[in-house]
Amino acid sequence: MIRQRPLWISPGDPNLEFPDVKLALQEPDGLLAVGGDLTAERVLSAYRRGIFPWYSDDQPILWWSPDPRTVLFPARLKISRSLRKTLRQARFRVTMNQAFTEVIEACAAPRPGSSGTWITQDMAAAYRALHQTGCAHSVECWLEDRLVGGLYGVSTGRVFFGESMFSRVTDASKVAFAWLVRQLKAWDIGLVDCQVYSAHLASLGAEEIPRADFIKYLDALCENGQTIQQWDFQAAVRNEPW
């Protein structure tokens, strides 16, 4: 039987468990629970179970686990001819964890044709707290000294959970993503969670898989719960030609 309502989680409830993702609603796709809080412990517990928060300022916290799930296997990264040309030109300087707050603020800014954002102030504060614990990370793309693109996400085990990206210059976010995925591959990270499908992500090699398969990957890749400790481009990767 398909549950008709998401589970309610009382704010401040010390129990960090979530219902089985199989109980997520089909409409809207993947809505599993409502309420709770955005403590680092609860957010990491959610990611580990294939769940992520996504809501607007006028809503309570909503927890999602859509089916299918969009992921990218680092070895399957697609780089178009034009993007490869941009990478070889080395027009941009790419860094990691050098401007986390600026990246999340840029990702939260309204997009063209939209006046709102799902990255609320509480969400931004939650990810900044995760960044302080070493679990949330940013990639920055610079044009001279100007931040023109980037992304951020959460890591646990051998999975990187992508959250959002932005671009102020053509290809800036794609360059940041390409650098990230190549570094993740060097670190033997097995999976990048892209959450929901978009043509932009598909052009980079993202694909949809059944949620059940996604959970199996999490069980295998997050078993030890350790996160990446050294987030900086290794010289060997940085100097590899594109």
ChimeraX commands (.cxc) that place a marker at each C-alpha (Angstrom):
marker #1 position 0.00,0.00,0.00 radius 0.5
marker #1 position 1.31,3.45,-0.94 radius 0.5
marker #1 position 1.30,5.91,1.93 radius 0.5
marker #1 position -0.75,9.03,1.15 radius 0.5
marker #1 position 0.99,11.41,3.54 radius 0.5
marker #1 position 4.64,12.04,4.37 radius 0.5
marker #1 position 5.90,11.27,7.86 radius 0.5
marker #1 position 5.89,14.19,10.31 radius 0.5
marker #1 position 9.16,14.70,12.24 radius 0.5
marker #1 position 8.89,16.88,15.33 radius 0.5
marker #1 position 11.45,19.72,15.44 radius 0.5
marker #1 position 14.24,18.84,17.85 radius 0.5
marker #1 position 13.36,15.13,17.87 radius 0.5
marker #1 position 16.62,13.40,18.89 radius 0.5
marker #1 position 15.73,10.34,16.80 radius 0.5
marker #1 position 17.63,10.71,13.54 radius 0.5
marker #1 position 15.97,7.80,11.79 radius 0.5
marker #1 position 13.91,8.30,8.63 radius 0.5
marker #1 position 11.21,6.06,7.20 radius 0.5
marker #1 position 12.19,3.60,4.48 radius 0.5
marker #1 position 12.54,5.44,1.16 radius 0.5
marker #1 position 10.15,2.90,-0.35 radius 0.5
marker #1 position 7.41,4.81,1.50 radius 0.5
marker #1 position 8.09,8.06,-0.38 radius 0.5
marker #1 position 5.12,9.47,-2.27 radius 0.5
marker #1 position 4.79,9.03,-6.00 radius 0.5
marker #1 position 3.13,12.43,-6.27 radius 0.5
marker #1 position 4.93,14.67,-5.63 radius 0.5
marker #1 position 7.69,12.29,-6.62 radius 0.5
marker #1 position 9.86,11.34,-3.69 radius 0.5
marker #1 position 8.36,13.36,-0.83 radius 0.5
marker #1 position 9.07,11.24,2.25 radius 0.5
marker #1 position 8.94,13.36,5.41 radius 0.5
marker #1 position 8.11,16.83,6.72 radius 0.5
marker #1 position 9.56,18.76,9.65 radius 0.5
marker #1 position 12.53,18.00,11.85 radius 0.5
marker #1 position 15.59,20.23,11.77 radius 0.5
marker #1 position 18.76,20.81,9.78 radius 0.5
marker #1 position 21.39,19.76,12.31 radius 0.5
marker #1 position 24.53,18.33,10.77 radius 0.5
marker #1 position 23.72,14.94,12.29 radius 0.5
marker #1 position 20.23,14.79,10.78 radius 0.5
marker #1 position 21.30,16.03,7.35 radius 0.5
marker #1 position 24.15,13.49,7.17 radius 0.5
marker #1 position 21.79,10.76,8.36 radius 0.5
marker #1 position 19.43,11.71,5.54 radius 0.5
marker #1 position 22.10,11.63,2.84 radius 0.5
marker #1 position 23.34,8.27,4.03 radius 0.5
marker #1 position 19.81,6.92,3.48 radius 0.5
marker #1 position 19.32,8.49,0.05 radius 0.5
marker #1 position 17.27,11.47,1.31 radius 0.5
marker #1 position 17.86,15.21,0.95 radius 0.5
marker #1 position 16.12,18.41,2.17 radius 0.5
marker #1 position 14.50,20.71,-0.39 radius 0.5
marker #1 position 11.91,23.35,0.42 radius 0.5
marker #1 position 11.02,27.05,0.12 radius 0.5
marker #1 position 10.85,29.80,2.75 radius 0.5
marker #1 position 7.07,29.46,3.07 radius 0.5
marker #1 position 7.21,25.70,3.70 radius 0.5
marker #1 position 8.32,23.43,6.53 radius 0.5
marker #1 position 11.44,21.35,5.92 radius 0.5
marker #1 position 10.66,18.76,3.24 radius 0.5
marker #1 position 12.69,15.57,2.84 radius 0.5
marker #1 position 12.88,13.85,-0.56 radius 0.5
marker #1 position 14.00,10.59,-2.14 radius 0.5
marker #1 position 12.85,10.58,-5.78 radius 0.5
marker #1 position 12.68,7.52,-8.01 radius 0.5
marker #1 position 14.55,7.25,-10.33 radius 0.5
marker #1 position 17.67,8.95,-9.00 radius 0.5
marker #1 position 20.10,10.92,-11.17 radius 0.5
marker #1 position 23.74,10.02,-10.58 radius 0.5
marker #1 position 27.11,10.28,-12.29 radius 0.5
marker #1 position 29.78,7.61,-12.17 radius 0.5
marker #1 position 33.10,9.52,-12.27 radius 0.5
marker #1 position 34.55,7.24,-14.94 radius 0.5
marker #1 position 31.63,8.13,-17.23 radius 0.5
marker #1 position 32.11,11.90,-17.19 radius 0.5
marker #1 position 31.36,13.34,-20.64 radius 0.5
marker #1 position 33.38,16.29,-21.86 radius 0.5
marker #1 position 32.18,17.84,-25.09 radius 0.5
marker #1 position 34.64,19.03,-27.71 radius 0.5
marker #1 position 33.91,22.67,-26.88 radius 0.5
marker #1 position 34.27,22.11,-23.12 radius 0.5
marker #1 position 37.53,20.23,-23.63 radius 0.5
marker #1 position 38.82,23.16,-25.64 radius 0.5
marker #1 position 37.90,25.52,-22.80 radius 0.5
marker #1 position 39.65,23.27,-20.28 radius 0.5
marker #1 position 42.81,23.10,-22.38 radius 0.5
marker #1 position 42.89,26.85,-22.74 radius 0.5
marker #1 position 43.11,27.09,-18.93 radius 0.5
marker #1 position 41.11,30.28,-19.02 radius 0.5
marker #1 position 39.77,29.70,-15.52 radius 0.5
marker #1 position 41.55,29.09,-12.24 radius 0.5
marker #1 position 39.83,26.37,-10.22 radius 0.5
marker #1 position 40.11,25.94,-6.45 radius 0.5
marker #1 position 38.40,23.89,-3.74 radius 0.5
marker #1 position 37.10,25.08,-0.38 radius 0.5
marker #1 position 38.51,28.57,-0.83 radius 0.5
marker #1 position 35.20,30.47,-0.92 radius 0.5
marker #1 position 32.46,28.19,0.41 radius 0.5
marker #1 position 30.23,30.98,1.72 radius 0.5
marker #1 position 30.50,32.96,-1.51 radius 0.5
marker #1 position 29.63,29.88,-3.57 radius 0.5
marker #1 position 26.53,29.04,-1.57 radius 0.5
marker #1 position 25.40,32.68,-1.69 radius 0.5
marker #1 position 25.83,32.69,-5.46 radius 0.5
marker #1 position 23.89,29.43,-5.78 radius 0.5
marker #1 position 21.11,30.92,-3.64 radius 0.5
marker #1 position 20.73,34.02,-5.80 radius 0.5
marker #1 position 17.54,34.07,-7.92 radius 0.5
marker #1 position 18.02,32.65,-11.42 radius 0.5
marker #1 position 16.87,34.46,-14.57 radius 0.5
marker #1 position 13.10,34.26,-14.81 radius 0.5
marker #1 position 12.71,33.33,-11.14 radius 0.5
marker #1 position 12.36,35.51,-8.05 radius 0.5
marker #1 position 12.78,32.78,-5.42 radius 0.5
marker #1 position 15.29,30.22,-4.25 radius 0.5
marker #1 position 15.16,26.88,-2.46 radius 0.5
marker #1 position 18.41,27.67,-0.62 radius 0.5
marker #1 position 16.83,29.40,2.35 radius 0.5
marker #1 position 18.84,31.17,5.02 radius 0.5
marker #1 position 18.42,28.15,7.30 radius 0.5
marker #1 position 19.61,25.82,4.54 radius 0.5
marker #1 position 22.66,27.99,3.84 radius 0.5
marker #1 position 23.49,28.05,7.57 radius 0.5
marker #1 position 23.14,24.26,7.75 radius 0.5
marker #1 position 25.60,23.69,4.92 radius 0.5
marker #1 position 28.04,26.21,6.33 radius 0.5
marker #1 position 27.94,24.20,9.56 radius 0.5
marker #1 position 28.58,21.02,7.57 radius 0.5
marker #1 position 31.49,22.75,5.88 radius 0.5
marker #1 position 32.97,23.52,9.30 radius 0.5
marker #1 position 32.82,19.81,10.15 radius 0.5
marker #1 position 34.67,18.92,6.94 radius 0.5
marker #1 position 31.65,17.25,5.32 radius 0.5
marker #1 position 30.53,19.97,2.87 radius 0.5
marker #1 position 32.81,21.26,0.15 radius 0.5
marker #1 position 32.90,23.84,-2.60 radius 0.5
marker #1 position 34.63,24.13,-5.95 radius 0.5
marker #1 position 35.31,27.63,-7.22 radius 0.5
marker #1 position 35.94,28.82,-10.76 radius 0.5
marker #1 position 37.77,32.16,-11.07 radius 0.5
marker #1 position 38.35,34.53,-13.96 radius 0.5
marker #1 position 41.34,36.51,-12.75 radius 0.5
marker #1 position 40.20,37.44,-9.22 radius 0.5
marker #1 position 36.45,37.25,-9.91 radius 0.5
marker #1 position 34.34,34.27,-8.81 radius 0.5
marker #1 position 32.42,33.33,-11.95 radius 0.5
marker #1 position 31.19,29.80,-11.25 radius 0.5
marker #1 position 31.20,26.96,-8.80 radius 0.5
marker #1 position 29.32,24.27,-6.94 radius 0.5
marker #1 position 28.98,22.75,-3.49 radius 0.5
marker #1 position 27.94,19.45,-1.99 radius 0.5
marker #1 position 28.40,16.95,0.82 radius 0.5
marker #1 position 30.75,13.98,1.05 radius 0.5
marker #1 position 30.46,10.85,3.12 radius 0.5
marker #1 position 32.19,7.58,2.50 radius 0.5
marker #1 position 32.97,7.25,-1.22 radius 0.5
marker #1 position 30.00,9.32,-2.40 radius 0.5
marker #1 position 29.78,13.02,-3.22 radius 0.5
marker #1 position 26.26,14.44,-2.95 radius 0.5
marker #1 position 26.02,17.43,-5.25 radius 0.5
marker #1 position 23.71,20.21,-4.14 radius 0.5
marker #1 position 23.84,23.21,-6.46 radius 0.5
marker #1 position 26.01,25.02,-8.98 radius 0.5
marker #1 position 26.08,28.46,-10.54 radius 0.5
marker #1 position 27.70,30.16,-13.51 radius 0.5
marker #1 position 28.22,33.83,-14.34 radius 0.5
marker #1 position 30.32,33.13,-17.42 radius 0.5
marker #1 position 29.73,30.53,-20.13 radius 0.5
marker #1 position 31.04,27.08,-19.13 radius 0.5
marker #1 position 32.25,28.19,-15.68 radius 0.5
marker #1 position 30.09,25.72,-13.75 radius 0.5
marker #1 position 30.93,22.94,-16.24 radius 0.5
marker #1 position 34.64,23.58,-15.76 radius 0.5
marker #1 position 34.21,23.41,-11.96 radius 0.5
marker #1 position 32.24,20.17,-12.28 radius 0.5
marker #1 position 34.77,18.58,-14.65 radius 0.5
marker #1 position 37.64,19.40,-12.29 radius 0.5
marker #1 position 35.68,18.04,-9.33 radius 0.5
marker #1 position 34.80,14.75,-11.03 radius 0.5
marker #1 position 38.36,14.17,-12.20 radius 0.5
marker #1 position 39.61,14.71,-8.66 radius 0.5
marker #1 position 36.90,12.44,-7.23 radius 0.5
marker #1 position 37.95,9.72,-9.65 radius 0.5
marker #1 position 41.57,10.07,-8.47 radius 0.5
marker #1 position 40.34,9.66,-4.88 radius 0.5
marker #1 position 38.39,6.53,-5.85 radius 0.5
marker #1 position 35.04,8.15,-5.13 radius 0.5
marker #1 position 32.50,5.79,-6.65 radius 0.5
marker #1 position 29.43,7.95,-7.19 radius 0.5
marker #1 position 28.22,11.53,-7.54 radius 0.5
marker #1 position 24.59,12.03,-6.52 radius 0.5
marker #1 position 22.94,14.59,-8.81 radius 0.5
marker #1 position 19.48,14.13,-7.24 radius 0.5
marker #1 position 17.10,14.99,-10.09 radius 0.5
marker #1 position 17.49,14.92,-13.86 radius 0.5
marker #1 position 18.39,17.96,-15.93 radius 0.5
marker #1 position 19.62,18.25,-19.50 radius 0.5
marker #1 position 22.64,20.19,-18.19 radius 0.5
marker #1 position 23.71,17.28,-15.97 radius 0.5
marker #1 position 22.92,14.69,-18.64 radius 0.5
marker #1 position 25.25,16.50,-21.04 radius 0.5
marker #1 position 28.05,15.86,-18.53 radius 0.5
marker #1 position 27.31,12.15,-18.25 radius 0.5
marker #1 position 24.68,11.97,-15.50 radius 0.5
marker #1 position 22.14,9.16,-15.82 radius 0.5
marker #1 position 19.02,7.95,-14.08 radius 0.5
marker #1 position 19.03,4.73,-12.08 radius 0.5
marker #1 position 16.29,3.08,-9.98 radius 0.5
marker #1 position 16.18,4.35,-6.41 radius 0.5
marker #1 position 16.62,0.79,-5.14 radius 0.5
marker #1 position 19.93,0.54,-7.01 radius 0.5
marker #1 position 20.99,3.93,-5.65 radius 0.5
marker #1 position 20.41,2.71,-2.08 radius 0.5
marker #1 position 22.51,-0.38,-2.78 radius 0.5
marker #1 position 25.35,1.86,-3.97 radius 0.5
marker #1 position 25.09,3.93,-0.78 radius 0.5
marker #1 position 25.19,0.80,1.37 radius 0.5
marker #1 position 28.37,-0.32,-0.38 radius 0.5
marker #1 position 30.15,3.03,-0.73 radius 0.5
marker #1 position 29.25,4.66,2.60 radius 0.5
marker #1 position 29.85,1.62,4.75 radius 0.5
marker #1 position 32.73,3.07,6.78 radius 0.5
marker #1 position 31.16,6.54,7.01 radius 0.5
marker #1 position 34.52,8.27,6.60 radius 0.5
marker #1 position 34.67,11.49,4.64 radius 0.5
marker #1 position 37.41,12.85,2.44 radius 0.5
marker #1 position 39.89,14.66,4.65 radius 0.5
marker #1 position 42.19,16.41,2.19 radius 0.5
marker #1 position 40.24,18.57,-0.22 radius 0.5
marker #1 position 42.78,20.14,-2.51 radius 0.5
marker #1 position 43.76,19.39,-6.07 radius 0.5
marker #1 position 46.58,16.87,-6.14 radius 0.5
marker #1 position 49.48,18.00,-8.28 radius 0.5
marker #1 position 49.28,14.84,-10.39 radius 0.5
marker #1 position 45.64,15.51,-11.24 radius 0.5
marker #1 position 46.08,19.25,-11.61 radius 0.5
marker #1 position 48.88,18.75,-14.15 radius 0.5
marker #1 position 47.12,16.10,-16.21 radius 0.5
marker #1 position 46.33,17.36,-19.72 radius 0.5
marker #1 position 42.71,17.52,-20.72 radius 0.5
marker link #1:1,2 radius 0.2
marker link #1:2,3 radius 0.2
marker link #1:3,4 radius 0.2
marker link #1:4,5 radius 0.2
marker link #1:5,6 radius 0.2
marker link #1:6,7 radius 0.2
marker link #1:7,8 radius 0.2
marker link #1:8,9 radius 0.2
marker link #1:9,10 radius 0.2
marker link #1:10,11 radius 0.2
marker link #1:11,12 radius 0.2
marker link #1:12,13 radius 0.2
marker link #1:13,14 radius 0.2
marker link #1:14,15 radius 0.2
marker link #1:15,16 radius 0.2
marker link #1:16,17 radius 0.2
marker link #1:17,18 radius 0.2
marker link #1:18,19 radius 0.2
marker link #1:19,20 radius 0.2
marker link #1:20,21 radius 0.2
marker link #1:21,22 radius 0.2
marker link #1:22,23 radius 0.2
marker link #1:23,24 radius 0.2
marker link #1:24,25 radius 0.2
marker link #1:25,26 radius 0.2
marker link #1:26,27 radius 0.2
marker link #1:27,28 radius 0.2
marker link #1:28,29 radius 0.2
marker link #1:29,30 radius 0.2
marker link #1:30,31 radius 0.2
marker link #1:31,32 radius 0.2
marker link #1:32,33 radius 0.2
marker link #1:33,34 radius 0.2
marker link #1:34,35 radius 0.2
marker link #1:35,36 radius 0.2
marker link #1:36,37 radius 0.2
marker link #1:37,38 radius 0.2
marker link #1:38,39 radius 0.2
marker link #1:39,40 radius 0.2
marker link #1:40,41 radius 0.2
marker link #1:41,42 radius 0.2
marker link #1:42,43 radius 0.2
marker link #1:43,44 radius 0.2
marker link #1:44,45 radius 0.2
marker link #1:45,46 radius 0.2
marker link #1:46,47 radius 0.2
marker link #1:47,48 radius 0.2
marker link #1:48,49 radius 0.2
marker link #1:49,50 radius 0.2
marker link #1:50,51 radius 0.2
marker link #1:51,52 radius 0.2
marker link #1:52,53 radius 0.2
marker link #1:53,54 radius 0.2
marker link #1:54,55 radius 0.2
marker link #1:55,56 radius 0.2
marker link #1:56,57 radius 0.2
marker link #1:57,58 radius 0.2
marker link #1:58,59 radius 0.2
marker link #1:59,60 radius 0.2
marker link #1:60,61 radius 0.2
marker link #1:61,62 radius 0.2
marker link #1:62,63 radius 0.2
marker link #1:63,64 radius 0.2
marker link #1:64,65 radius 0.2
marker link #1:65,66 radius 0.2
marker link #1:66,67 radius 0.2
marker link #1:67,68 radius 0.2
marker link #1:68,69 radius 0.2
marker link #1:69,70 radius 0.2
marker link #1:70,71 radius 0.2
marker link #1:71,72 radius 0.2
marker link #1:72,73 radius 0.2
marker link #1:73,74 radius 0.2
marker link #1:74,75 radius 0.2
marker link #1:75,76 radius 0.2
marker link #1:76,77 radius 0.2
marker link #1:77,78 radius 0.2
marker link #1:78,79 radius 0.2
marker link #1:79,80 radius 0.2
marker link #1:80,81 radius 0.2
marker link #1:81,82 radius 0.2
marker link #1:82,83 radius 0.2
marker link #1:83,84 radius 0.2
marker link #1:84,85 radius 0.2
marker link #1:85,86 radius 0.2
marker link #1:86,87 radius 0.2
marker link #1:87,88 radius 0.2
marker link #1:88,89 radius 0.2
marker link #1:89,90 radius 0.2
marker link #1:90,91 radius 0.2
marker link #1:91,92 radius 0.2
marker link #1:92,93 radius 0.2
marker link #1:93,94 radius 0.2
marker link #1:94,95 radius 0.2
marker link #1:95,96 radius 0.2
marker link #1:96,97 radius 0.2
marker link #1:97,98 radius 0.2
marker link #1:98,99 radius 0.2
marker link #1:99,100 radius 0.2
marker link #1:100,101 radius 0.2
marker link #1:101,102 radius 0.2
marker link #1:102,103 radius 0.2
marker link #1:103,104 radius 0.2
marker link #1:104,105 radius 0.2
marker link #1:105,106 radius 0.2
marker link #1:106,107 radius 0.2
marker link #1:107,108 radius 0.2
marker link #1:108,109 radius 0.2
marker link #1:109,110 radius 0.2
marker link #1:110,111 radius 0.2
marker link #1:111,112 radius 0.2
marker link #1:112,113 radius 0.2
marker link #1:113,114 radius 0.2
marker link #1:114,115 radius 0.2
marker link #1:115,116 radius 0.2
marker link #1:116,117 radius 0.2
marker link #1:117,118 radius 0.2
marker link #1:118,119 radius 0.2
marker link #1:119,120 radius 0.2
marker link #1:120,121 radius 0.2
marker link #1:121,122 radius 0.2
marker link #1:122,123 radius 0.2
marker link #1:123,124 radius 0.2
marker link #1:124,125 radius 0.2
marker link #1:125,126 radius 0.2
marker link #1:126,127 radius 0.2
marker link #1:127,128 radius 0.2
marker link #1:128,129 radius 0.2
marker link #1:129,130 radius 0.2
marker link #1:130,131 radius 0.2
marker link #1:131,132 radius 0.2
marker link #1:132,133 radius 0.2
marker link #1:133,134 radius 0.2
marker link #1:134,135 radius 0.2
marker link #1:135,136 radius 0.2
marker link #1:136,137 radius 0.2
marker link #1:137,138 radius 0.2
marker link #1:138,139 radius 0.2
marker link #1:139,140 radius 0.2
marker link #1:140,141 radius 0.2
marker link #1:141,142 radius 0.2
marker link #1:142,143 radius 0.2
marker link #1:143,144 radius 0.2
marker link #1:144,145 radius 0.2
marker link #1:145,146 radius 0.2
marker link #1:146,147 radius 0.2
marker link #1:147,148 radius 0.2
marker link #1:148,149 radius 0.2
marker link #1:149,150 radius 0.2
marker link #1:150,151 radius 0.2
marker link #1:151,152 radius 0.2
marker link #1:152,153 radius 0.2
marker link #1:153,154 radius 0.2
marker link #1:154,155 radius 0.2
marker link #1:155,156 radius 0.2
marker link #1:156,157 radius 0.2
marker link #1:157,158 radius 0.2
marker link #1:158,159 radius 0.2
marker link #1:159,160 radius 0.2
marker link #1:160,161 radius 0.2
marker link #1:161,162 radius 0.2
marker link #1:162,163 radius 0.2
marker link #1:163,164 radius 0.2
marker link #1:164,165 radius 0.2
marker link #1:165,166 radius 0.2
marker link #1:166,167 radius 0.2
marker link #1:167,168 radius 0.2
marker link #1:168,169 radius 0.2
marker link #1:169,170 radius 0.2
marker link #1:170,171 radius 0.2
marker link #1:171,172 radius 0.2
marker link #1:172,173 radius 0.2
marker link #1:173,174 radius 0.2
marker link #1:174,175 radius 0.2
marker link #1:175,176 radius 0.2
marker link #1:176,177 radius 0.2
marker link #1:177,178 radius 0.2
marker link #1:178,179 radius 0.2
marker link #1:179,180 radius 0.2
marker link #1:180,181 radius 0.2
marker link #1:181,182 radius 0.2
marker link #1:182,183 radius 0.2
marker link #1:183,184 radius 0.2
marker link #1:184,185 radius 0.2
marker link #1:185,186 radius 0.2
marker link #1:186,187 radius 0.2
marker link #1:187,188 radius 0.2
marker link #1:188,189 radius 0.2
marker link #1:189,190 radius 0.2
marker link #1:190,191 radius 0.2
marker link #1:191,192 radius 0.2
marker link #1:192,193 radius 0.2
marker link #1:193,194 radius 0.2
marker link #1:194,195 radius 0.2
marker link #1:195,196 radius 0.2
marker link #1:196,197 radius 0.2
marker link #1:197,198 radius 0.2
marker link #1:198,199 radius 0.2
marker link #1:199,200 radius 0.2
marker link #1:200,201 radius 0.2
marker link #1:201,202 radius 0.2
marker link #1:202,203 radius 0.2
marker link #1:203,204 radius 0.2
marker link #1:204,205 radius 0.2
marker link #1:205,206 radius 0.2
marker link #1:206,207 radius 0.2
marker link #1:207,208 radius 0.2
marker link #1:208,209 radius 0.2
marker link #1:209,210 radius 0.2
marker link #1:210,211 radius 0.2
marker link #1:211,212 radius 0.2
marker link #1:212,213 radius 0.2
marker link #1:213,214 radius 0.2
marker link #1:214,215 radius 0.2
marker link #1:215,216 radius 0.2
marker link #1:216,217 radius 0.2
marker link #1:217,218 radius 0.2
marker link #1:218,219 radius 0.2
marker link #1:219,220 radius 0.2
marker link #1:220,221 radius 0.2
marker link #1:221,222 radius 0.2
marker link #1:222,223 radius 0.2
marker link #1:223,224 radius 0.2
marker link #1:224,225 radius 0.2
marker link #1:225,226 radius 0.2
marker link #1:226,227 radius 0.2
marker link #1:227,228 radius 0.2
marker link #1:228,229 radius 0.2
marker link #1:229,230 radius 0.2
marker link #1:230,231 radius 0.2
marker link #1:231,232 radius 0.2
marker link #1:232,233 radius 0.2
marker link #1:233,234 radius 0.2
marker link #1:234,235 radius 0.2
marker link #1:235,236 radius 0.2
marker link #1:236,237 radius 0.2
marker link #1:237,238 radius 0.2
marker link #1:238,239 radius 0.2
marker link #1:239,240 radius 0.2
marker link #1:240,241 radius 0.2
marker link #1:241,242 radius 0.2
view
